[in-house]
């Protein structure tokens, strides 16, 4: 739990936080961090390379220096260590496209509708939930590509830390770009996966799966996770970022559908934003839950403890959880008892 604020300057840092976000996005959109990759450059050099006027670029550089994204030494600028690692296009850990495409171009403007979501004003939401967002092929393409950039790191982390040895069939429900299926199949040679998601999302996922040379081991179902049919006999069912994006009333149905699709002894993996057990934080997880209100008014935030209680009520056993992205997501794991066939 965060310490309660006592100073108006702390409130101001929250109120003005969006300015730093926009400075980051503006720098990414002109590939400023790429121009500084591995080197220090003067303002004049950067003006020539970016084509941005000196007065405007100097103002952006001052803001980026002030918030720690770049550093200045005499008359030259360089990337901070984090910017060098995560914000330079082409770098192995590049994360910039996730910020550019999903946060800046979709979530940021959608949050203008947060007041409508809080008020329950369904006539003025940004989209009709994720189904509405992904119903547009162009929006679905941008959303899924950005989600892929943001999901590959956590997917690789999950694949490294969670043992799927012996599992042969996995259903990736709401699997988006296929990032988790790709990472888990790469880590587990005997595993085959099926990604279930909206049609326009699957169109994008196919491209990523083909690029990963896994088209022979990953197939697809074009369907709504809540209303569509799920194939049975699964060793593993993965729901990543699914429960946070659906109505609270859909939780029991999804847990029941998972139960019915799992073989006896099969495991259910739920990876999502999660509050701590006291539900007083962490701040980033809580804010991620909040942002969904731009598109739907029937969702709810939850903790691993909350999910464990619901899972036990459905008959799942061996429930455990672990952190995947510190301060943001956890993985809850449980199993259908080996002696249950229905």
C-alpha positions in Angstrom: 0.0 0.0 0.0 1.3 3.4 -0.9 2.0 6.0 1.8 -0.9 8.5 1.9 0.1 11.8 0.3 0.6 14.9 2.4 2.2 17.4 0.0 0.5 19.2 -2.9 3.6 18.7 -5.0 3.0 15.0 -4.9 -0.5 15.5 -6.2 1.0 17.7 -9.0 3.3 14.9 -10.1 0.3 12.8 -10.6 -1.7 15.5 -12.3 1.2 16.4 -14.7 2.3 12.8 -15.3 0.7 12.7 -18.8 3.2 15.4 -20.0 6.0 13.0 -19.4 4.1 10.3 -21.2 3.7 12.5 -24.2 7.3 13.5 -24.2 8.3 9.8 -24.4 5.8 9.1 -27.2 7.0 12.2 -29.2 10.6 11.0 -28.9 9.7 7.5 -30.1 7.7 8.8 -33.0 10.8 10.6 -34.4 13.1 7.7 -33.4 15.2 10.0 -31.2 16.5 7.1 -29.2 17.5 5.4 -32.3 19.5 8.4 -33.4 21.3 8.4 -30.1 22.0 4.6 -30.1 25.5 3.9 -29.0 26.7 7.5 -29.2 26.4 11.0 -28.0 25.3 13.8 -30.3 24.9 17.5 -30.2 21.7 19.4 -30.8 22.9 20.4 -34.3 23.6 16.8 -35.2 20.2 15.7 -34.0 18.5 18.6 -35.9 20.1 17.4 -39.1 19.2 13.8 -38.6 15.6 14.2 -37.3 14.6 17.2 -39.4 13.0 18.8 -36.3 13.7 22.6 -35.9 16.3 23.4 -33.3 14.0 25.3 -30.9 11.5 22.5 -30.8 14.0 19.7 -30.5 15.9 21.5 -27.8 12.7 21.9 -25.8 11.9 18.1 -26.2 15.5 17.2 -25.3 15.3 19.3 -22.1 12.1 17.5 -21.1 13.5 14.1 -21.8 16.7 15.0 -19.8 14.6 16.3 -16.9 12.7 13.0 -16.6 15.7 10.8 -17.0 15.2 9.3 -20.5 18.3 10.9 -21.9 21.4 12.4 -20.3 23.3 15.5 -21.2 27.1 15.9 -21.0 28.3 19.4 -21.9 26.8 20.0 -25.3 26.0 16.4 -26.2 23.1 14.1 -25.4 23.0 10.3 -25.0 20.5 7.7 -24.1 20.0 6.7 -20.5 20.8 3.0 -19.9 17.1 2.0 -19.9 16.4 4.0 -23.1 19.4 2.4 -24.8 18.1 -1.1 -23.9 14.4 -0.7 -24.4 13.7 2.3 -26.7 16.1 1.8 -29.6 14.4 0.2 -32.6 16.0 -3.1 -33.5 17.4 -3.7 -30.1 16.7 -7.2 -28.7 14.7 -5.8 -25.8 13.0 -3.0 -27.8 9.7 -2.1 -26.2 8.9 1.2 -28.0 6.3 0.0 -30.5 4.1 -1.1 -27.6 4.2 2.4 -26.2 3.8 4.0 -29.6 1.0 2.0 -31.0 -1.0 0.7 -28.0 -0.5 3.3 -25.3 -0.1 6.5 -27.3 -2.5 5.8 -30.2 -5.2 3.7 -28.6 -5.3 3.7 -24.8 -4.2 7.3 -24.3 -7.0 8.8 -26.4 -9.5 6.2 -25.2 -9.0 7.4 -21.6 -10.7 10.6 -22.5 -13.8 8.5 -22.1 -13.0 7.3 -18.6 -15.5 9.7 -17.0 -18.2 8.1 -19.1 -17.1 4.7 -17.9 -17.1 5.8 -14.3 -20.6 7.2 -14.7 -21.9 4.1 -16.4 -22.7 6.2 -19.5 -22.5 3.5 -22.2 -23.4 6.0 -25.0 -20.1 7.8 -24.6 -17.5 5.0 -24.2 -14.5 4.9 -26.5 -15.4 1.5 -27.9 -17.9 -1.3 -27.3 -15.3 -3.2 -25.3 -12.4 -5.0 -26.9 -14.9 -6.7 -29.3 -15.7 -3.2 -30.6 -12.1 -2.2 -30.8 -11.0 -5.3 -32.7 -14.0 -5.2 -34.9 -12.3 -2.7 -37.1 -9.5 -4.4 -39.1 -7.1 -1.5 -38.9 -7.6 -1.0 -35.2 -7.3 -4.7 -34.6 -4.1 -4.7 -36.6 -2.6 -1.9 -34.6 -3.8 -3.2 -31.2 -2.5 -6.7 -31.9 0.9 -5.7 -33.2 1.3 -3.4 -30.2 0.1 -6.1 -27.8 2.7 -8.5 -29.4 5.5 -6.1 -28.6 4.3 -5.8 -25.0 3.6 -9.5 -24.5 6.7 -11.3 -25.8 8.8 -10.4 -22.8 6.3 -11.7 -20.3 5.6 -14.7 -22.5 9.3 -15.6 -22.6 9.5 -15.1 -18.8 6.5 -17.4 -18.2 7.9 -20.0 -20.6 11.2 -20.0 -18.7 9.7 -20.2 -15.2 6.8 -22.6 -15.7 7.3 -26.2 -16.6 5.0 -27.6 -19.3 7.1 -30.7 -19.9 4.7 -33.5 -20.9 2.0 -31.2 -22.1 0.9 -31.7 -25.7 -2.2 -29.6 -26.2 -2.7 -26.1 -25.1 -5.7 -23.8 -25.7 -4.7 -20.1 -25.6 -8.0 -18.3 -24.9 -8.0 -14.7 -26.0 -4.5 -15.4 -27.2 -4.2 -12.2 -29.2 -1.0 -12.1 -31.3 -0.1 -15.6 -30.3 2.9 -14.3 -28.3 2.4 -16.7 -25.4 1.7 -19.7 -27.6 4.9 -18.9 -29.6 7.1 -18.6 -26.5 5.7 -21.7 -24.9 5.9 -23.8 -28.1 9.5 -22.7 -28.6 10.3 -23.8 -25.1 8.4 -27.1 -25.2 9.0 -29.0 -28.5 6.2 -31.4 -27.9 3.5 -28.8 -27.3 0.9 -27.8 -29.9 -1.3 -24.8 -29.3 -4.6 -23.3 -30.5 -5.2 -19.6 -30.3 -8.8 -18.6 -29.8 -9.6 -14.9 -30.5 -11.7 -12.5 -32.6 -11.3 -13.0 -36.4 -9.4 -9.8 -37.1 -7.0 -10.5 -34.3 -6.3 -14.0 -35.6 -5.5 -12.5 -39.0 -2.6 -10.7 -37.3 -1.6 -13.6 -35.1 -1.1 -15.8 -38.2 1.6 -13.4 -39.4 3.5 -13.6 -36.2 3.2 -17.4 -35.9 4.4 -17.7 -39.5 7.4 -15.5 -38.8 8.3 -17.7 -35.8 8.1 -20.7 -38.1 5.5 -22.4 -35.9 2.6 -22.6 -38.3 2.8 -26.4 -38.2 2.3 -26.4 -34.4 -0.1 -23.5 -33.8 -3.6 -23.3 -35.2 -6.6 -21.0 -34.6 -10.2 -20.6 -33.7 -11.9 -17.4 -34.8 -14.4 -16.9 -32.0 -15.5 -14.8 -29.0 -14.0 -16.5 -25.9 -17.2 -15.9 -23.9 -19.7 -17.1 -26.5 -17.7 -19.4 -28.7 -17.1 -23.2 -28.4 -13.8 -24.4 -26.9 -12.2 -27.7 -28.0 -12.0 -30.4 -25.4 -9.1 -32.7 -24.2 -6.7 -29.9 -23.4 -3.6 -30.5 -21.2 -3.3 -26.8 -20.6 -5.6 -23.8 -20.9 -4.1 -20.3 -20.8 -6.0 -17.1 -20.2 -3.7 -14.2 -20.5 -5.1 -10.7 -20.0 -8.6 -12.2 -20.5 -10.4 -11.9 -17.2 -9.5 -8.2 -16.8 -11.0 -7.5 -20.2 -14.4 -9.1 -19.7 -17.5 -8.6 -17.6 -17.3 -9.7 -14.0 -20.4 -11.8 -14.7 -18.5 -13.8 -17.3 -15.9 -15.2 -14.8 -18.0 -18.2 -13.7 -18.8 -19.1 -17.3 -15.1 -18.9 -18.4 -14.0 -21.0 -15.5 -16.6 -23.6 -16.3 -15.7 -23.6 -20.0 -12.1 -24.2 -19.0 -13.1 -27.0 -16.7 -15.1 -28.7 -19.4 -12.3 -28.3 -22.0 -9.5 -29.6 -19.8 -8.7 -33.3 -19.6 -8.6 -34.8 -16.0 -5.4 -33.6 -14.4 -5.1 -30.7 -16.9 -4.0 -27.3 -15.7 -5.5 -23.8 -16.0 -3.1 -20.9 -16.2 -4.4 -17.4 -15.6 -2.0 -14.5 -16.3 -3.3 -11.1 -15.8 -3.1 -7.8 -14.0 -3.6 -8.5 -10.3 -3.9 -6.5 -7.1 -2.1 -7.7 -3.9 -4.2 -9.8 -1.6 -5.2 -6.8 0.5 -6.3 -5.1 -2.8 -4.6 -1.8 -1.9 -2.1 -1.9 -4.8 0.3 -2.2 -6.6 -0.4 1.1 -8.3 0.3 0.0 -11.9 -1.9 -3.1 -11.6 -4.7 -0.9 -10.1 -4.4 1.7 -12.9 -4.4 -1.0 -15.6 -7.7 -2.3 -14.2 -9.0 1.3 -14.1 -8.2 2.1 -17.8 -10.6 -0.7 -19.0 -13.5 1.5 -18.0 -13.1 3.6 -21.2 -14.6 0.6 -23.0 -16.8 -1.3 -20.6 -18.6 -0.7 -17.4 -19.0 -4.3 -16.2 -15.4 -5.2 -15.4 -13.8 -5.4 -12.0 -10.3 -5.5 -10.5 -9.2 -8.6 -8.6 -6.4 -10.3 -6.7 -4.8 -13.8 -6.9 -6.6 -14.5 -3.6 -10.0 -13.5 -5.1 -9.4 -15.8 -8.1 -8.3 -18.7 -5.8 -11.6 -18.5 -3.9 -13.5 -18.7 -7.2 -11.4 -21.5 -8.5 -11.9 -23.6 -5.4 -15.6 -23.0 -5.8 -15.4 -24.6 -9.2 -13.5 -27.6 -8.0 -10.0 -26.7 -9.1 -7.1 -27.8 -6.8 -3.4 -27.2 -6.3 -3.8 -23.5 -6.7 -0.7 -21.3 -6.6 0.5 -17.9 -7.9 3.7 -16.2 -8.9 4.7 -12.8 -10.1 5.4 -12.5 -13.8 5.7 -8.7 -14.3 6.6 -7.1 -10.9 4.0 -4.7 -9.7 1.7 -5.5 -12.7 0.9 -9.1 -13.4 0.8 -12.5 -11.7 0.2 -16.1 -12.9 -2.4 -18.2 -11.1 -2.0 -21.9 -11.7 -4.5 -24.6 -10.8 -5.5 -28.1 -11.9 -8.6 -30.1 -12.7 -8.5 -33.1 -10.4 -7.2 -36.2 -12.2 -10.3 -38.3 -11.1 -12.8 -35.8 -12.6 -14.1 -36.5 -16.1 -16.9 -34.0 -16.2 
